[in-house]
Amino acid sequence: MAKIKKQDTEGKFYVQSINRALTIVDELSKASHGLSLSEIAEKIDLPVSTVYRIVQNLVAWDYIRERDDGNYVLGFTLLALGNKVQDNLEIRNIAQKYMEQLNRETKETIYLAVLDKKNGEIIYVDKMESLRNIKLAASVGTRNYIHSTANGKCLVSRLSDEKIKELLSIKGMTALTEKTITSLPKFLEEIRKVRQNGYAVDDLENEPGVRCVAAPIIDYNKNVVAALSISGVESNISMESIEQVYSKLVKEAALKISQQLGYRPD
């Protein structure tokens, strides 16, 4: 059951109706087949009559829409707004040509990810599909764990150990595969390797049969603002190929993007 966060309800600028509406939108974003009015009411613990009034306002703005089966799904206004968010991401525009180049060179899936510190997650903001007719599950807008992904490791690599610990505590360190790092000391040791080598590896840690190598993108303040990665199935990406080929390619591309953001190595 979805609940409005306590700190949000106690905030100086808290508006109940807006928070309720956004909670409904959030719940619908998690339901691939939509939700009925009664299901929405149950999930957010409100009377159906109250939910109905909020839903009708959201429908009027096309933030959500009603399907023929009576279920509600996200509306097309959100699609348009999402596209505007993507267009406004300067880093995404800068990274585009380097992602395309990596995609051509490796034929593997290329991701661009950023860190959501509030929720302790990473978000994929761009993706180039593999040229090998192999489609990986994560798409643009998908959220993922920090501890199990190469992108996540890169995104926290310039943070203090205490800040990393704080971020990991939000979502925990769930074991997604038998190779997932679930110990904080081991994860911090992994981060030290990322700092030393300039890249991170997900060795079948986030998804069975899938490897990934990522490098941090750094801005003029020497902060990591994004991560660039190459992902593929283990039959195509071995640890040896990561060490000898892919790590170099992704580091070079990430450095070029970083330099366009004003980064200058020491």
C-alpha positions as CSV (number, residue, x, y, z in Angstrom):
1,M,0.0,0.0,0.0
2,A,1.4,3.4,-1.0
3,K,1.7,6.0,1.6
4,I,2.7,9.7,1.4
5,K,6.1,10.0,3.1
6,K,5.9,11.5,6.6
7,Q,8.5,14.2,5.9
8,D,6.5,15.3,2.9
9,T,3.2,15.6,4.8
10,E,4.9,17.7,7.4
11,G,6.6,20.0,5.0
12,K,5.8,23.7,4.9
13,F,4.5,23.6,1.3
14,Y,2.7,20.3,1.5
15,V,-0.5,20.2,-0.6
16,Q,-2.6,17.1,0.0
17,S,-4.5,17.0,-3.3
18,I,-1.3,17.4,-5.3
19,N,0.5,14.7,-3.4
20,R,-2.5,12.3,-3.8
21,A,-2.6,12.9,-7.5
22,L,1.2,12.3,-7.9
23,T,0.9,9.2,-5.8
24,I,-1.7,7.8,-8.2
25,V,0.5,8.6,-11.2
26,D,3.4,6.9,-9.4
27,E,1.3,3.8,-8.7
28,L,0.2,3.6,-12.4
29,S,3.8,3.8,-13.5
30,K,4.5,0.5,-11.7
31,A,1.4,-1.3,-13.2
32,S,2.2,-2.6,-16.7
33,H,-1.5,-3.5,-17.4
34,G,-3.0,-0.5,-15.6
35,L,-5.2,-0.4,-12.5
36,S,-9.0,-0.1,-11.9
37,L,-10.4,2.6,-9.8
38,S,-10.9,0.3,-6.9
39,E,-7.4,-1.0,-7.2
40,I,-6.0,2.5,-7.1
41,A,-8.1,3.3,-4.1
42,E,-6.8,0.1,-2.3
43,K,-3.2,0.8,-3.1
44,I,-3.2,4.4,-1.8
45,D,-5.7,3.8,1.0
46,L,-8.3,6.3,0.0
47,P,-12.1,6.1,-0.6
48,V,-13.1,5.3,-4.2
49,S,-15.1,8.5,-4.3
50,T,-12.0,10.6,-3.5
51,V,-9.9,8.7,-6.0
52,Y,-12.5,9.2,-8.7
53,R,-12.4,13.0,-8.4
54,I,-8.6,13.1,-8.6
55,V,-8.5,10.6,-11.5
56,Q,-11.0,12.7,-13.5
57,N,-8.7,15.7,-13.2
58,L,-5.7,13.7,-14.3
59,V,-7.7,12.3,-17.2
60,A,-8.7,15.8,-18.3
61,W,-5.0,16.7,-18.5
62,D,-4.2,13.4,-20.2
63,Y,-1.7,12.6,-17.4
64,I,-3.6,9.3,-17.2
65,R,-6.2,7.7,-19.5
66,E,-8.9,5.1,-19.3
67,R,-8.6,2.0,-21.5
68,D,-11.5,0.1,-23.0
69,D,-11.2,-2.5,-20.2
70,G,-11.8,0.2,-17.5
71,N,-8.2,0.2,-16.2
72,Y,-6.3,3.4,-16.0
73,V,-2.8,3.8,-17.5
74,L,-0.4,6.7,-17.9
75,G,-1.4,9.3,-20.5
76,F,0.3,10.7,-23.5
77,T,1.0,14.1,-21.8
78,L,3.6,12.2,-19.7
79,L,5.2,10.8,-22.8
80,A,5.6,14.3,-24.2
81,L,7.0,15.7,-20.9
82,G,9.4,12.8,-20.8
83,N,10.7,13.6,-24.2
84,K,11.2,17.2,-23.1
85,V,13.2,16.1,-20.1
86,Q,15.4,14.1,-22.4
87,D,15.9,17.0,-24.7
88,N,16.9,19.2,-21.8
89,L,19.6,16.8,-20.6
90,E,22.7,18.5,-22.0
91,I,24.9,15.5,-21.1
92,R,22.6,13.2,-23.1
93,N,23.1,15.4,-26.2
94,I,26.8,15.6,-25.8
95,A,27.1,11.8,-25.2
96,Q,25.0,10.8,-28.2
97,K,27.8,10.6,-30.9
98,Y,30.2,8.8,-28.5
99,M,27.5,6.3,-27.7
100,E,26.8,5.7,-31.4
101,Q,30.5,5.2,-32.0
102,L,30.8,2.7,-29.1
103,N,27.7,0.9,-30.5
104,R,29.3,0.6,-33.9
105,E,32.7,-0.5,-32.6
106,T,31.4,-3.1,-30.1
107,K,27.9,-4.0,-31.5
108,E,26.8,-4.2,-27.8
109,T,24.2,-2.3,-25.8
110,I,25.4,1.1,-24.7
111,Y,23.9,2.9,-21.7
112,L,24.1,6.4,-20.2
113,A,23.1,6.5,-16.5
114,V,22.8,9.1,-13.8
115,L,22.5,8.9,-10.0
116,D,19.2,9.6,-8.1
117,K,20.6,10.4,-4.7
118,K,17.2,10.9,-3.1
119,N,16.1,7.4,-3.9
120,G,19.4,5.6,-3.8
121,E,19.2,4.4,-7.4
122,I,20.6,4.9,-10.9
123,I,18.4,5.9,-13.8
124,Y,19.2,5.1,-17.5
125,V,18.7,8.3,-19.5
126,D,19.8,6.9,-22.9
127,K,20.4,3.6,-24.6
128,M,21.7,2.3,-27.9
129,E,20.4,-1.2,-28.6
130,S,22.8,-4.0,-29.5
131,L,23.5,-4.6,-33.2
132,R,23.6,-8.4,-32.4
133,N,19.7,-8.7,-32.2
134,I,20.1,-9.2,-28.4
135,K,17.8,-6.9,-26.4
136,L,18.7,-6.2,-22.7
137,A,15.8,-5.6,-20.4
138,A,16.6,-2.1,-19.0
139,S,15.3,0.8,-21.1
140,V,15.4,4.6,-20.9
141,G,13.8,5.6,-17.6
142,T,14.5,2.2,-15.9
143,R,15.8,2.4,-12.4
144,N,18.4,0.0,-11.1
145,Y,20.5,-0.7,-8.0
146,I,23.8,1.0,-7.2
147,H,25.6,-2.0,-5.7
148,S,25.0,-4.5,-8.5
149,T,25.7,-2.4,-11.6
150,A,28.9,-1.1,-13.2
151,N,27.2,2.2,-13.8
152,G,26.2,2.5,-10.1
153,K,29.8,1.8,-9.0
154,C,31.1,4.5,-11.2
155,L,28.4,7.0,-10.1
156,V,29.4,6.7,-6.5
157,S,33.1,6.4,-7.1
158,R,34.0,9.9,-6.1
159,L,31.8,10.0,-3.0
160,S,33.0,9.4,0.5
161,D,32.6,6.0,2.0
162,E,30.1,7.4,4.5
163,K,28.0,8.9,1.7
164,I,28.1,5.6,-0.2
165,K,27.0,3.8,2.9
166,E,24.1,6.2,3.3
167,L,23.0,5.8,-0.3
168,L,23.2,2.0,-0.1
169,S,21.0,2.0,3.0
170,I,18.1,3.4,1.1
171,K,17.5,0.4,-1.1
172,G,19.7,-2.2,0.6
173,M,22.1,-4.6,-1.1
174,T,19.8,-7.2,-2.4
175,A,21.4,-10.4,-3.9
176,L,20.2,-10.4,-7.5
177,T,22.5,-13.2,-8.6
178,E,24.9,-15.5,-6.8
179,K,27.7,-13.0,-7.7
180,T,26.1,-9.8,-6.4
181,I,28.2,-8.0,-3.8
182,T,26.0,-7.8,-0.7
183,S,28.7,-6.8,1.9
184,L,29.4,-3.1,2.4
185,P,33.2,-3.7,3.1
186,K,33.5,-5.7,-0.1
187,F,31.6,-3.1,-2.1
188,L,33.9,-0.3,-0.7
189,E,36.9,-2.4,-1.8
190,E,35.3,-2.7,-5.2
191,I,34.9,1.1,-5.3
192,R,38.6,1.5,-4.5
193,K,39.4,-0.6,-7.6
194,V,37.1,1.7,-9.7
195,R,39.0,4.8,-8.4
196,Q,42.3,3.1,-9.2
197,N,41.4,1.7,-12.6
198,G,39.0,4.4,-13.9
199,Y,36.3,1.9,-14.8
200,A,33.9,-0.5,-13.1
201,V,32.7,-4.0,-14.0
202,D,29.4,-5.8,-13.4
203,D,30.5,-9.5,-13.7
204,L,27.1,-11.2,-13.8
205,E,26.2,-9.3,-10.6
206,N,23.0,-7.6,-11.7
207,E,21.5,-10.0,-14.2
208,P,22.4,-13.7,-14.9
209,G,24.4,-14.1,-18.0
210,V,25.0,-10.3,-18.6
211,R,28.3,-8.4,-18.1
212,C,28.9,-4.7,-18.2
213,V,31.8,-2.3,-18.0
214,A,31.3,1.4,-17.3
215,A,33.4,4.5,-16.9
216,P,32.5,7.7,-15.0
217,I,31.7,11.0,-16.8
218,I,33.1,13.9,-14.8
219,D,32.3,17.6,-15.0
220,Y,34.4,20.8,-14.6
221,N,34.0,20.6,-10.8
222,K,35.5,17.1,-10.9
223,N,32.1,15.6,-9.9
224,V,30.8,12.4,-11.4
225,V,27.6,13.4,-13.2
226,A,26.9,10.3,-15.3
227,A,28.3,6.9,-16.3
228,L,28.7,5.4,-19.7
229,S,28.6,1.6,-20.2
230,I,28.9,-1.3,-22.6
231,S,26.7,-4.3,-21.8
232,G,26.2,-7.7,-23.3
233,V,25.7,-11.4,-22.7
234,E,28.6,-13.3,-21.2
235,S,29.2,-15.3,-24.4
236,N,30.1,-12.0,-26.2
237,I,31.8,-10.1,-23.4
238,S,34.4,-12.1,-21.4
239,M,36.4,-10.7,-18.5
240,E,39.5,-10.9,-20.7
241,S,37.8,-8.8,-23.5
242,I,36.7,-6.2,-20.8
243,E,40.3,-5.9,-19.5
244,Q,41.9,-5.8,-22.9
245,V,39.4,-4.0,-25.1
246,Y,36.1,-2.8,-23.7
247,S,37.5,-1.0,-20.6
248,K,39.8,1.1,-22.8
249,L,37.0,2.0,-25.3
250,V,34.5,3.1,-22.6
251,K,37.1,5.1,-20.7
252,E,38.2,6.9,-23.8
253,A,34.6,7.8,-24.7
254,A,33.7,8.9,-21.2
255,L,36.8,11.1,-21.1
256,K,35.9,12.8,-24.3
257,I,32.4,13.5,-22.9
258,S,33.9,14.7,-19.7
259,Q,36.2,17.1,-21.5
260,Q,33.3,18.6,-23.3
261,L,31.7,19.3,-19.9
262,G,34.8,21.2,-18.9
263,Y,36.7,18.4,-17.1
264,R,40.5,18.7,-17.1
265,P,42.6,15.8,-15.7
266,D,45.1,16.7,-13.0
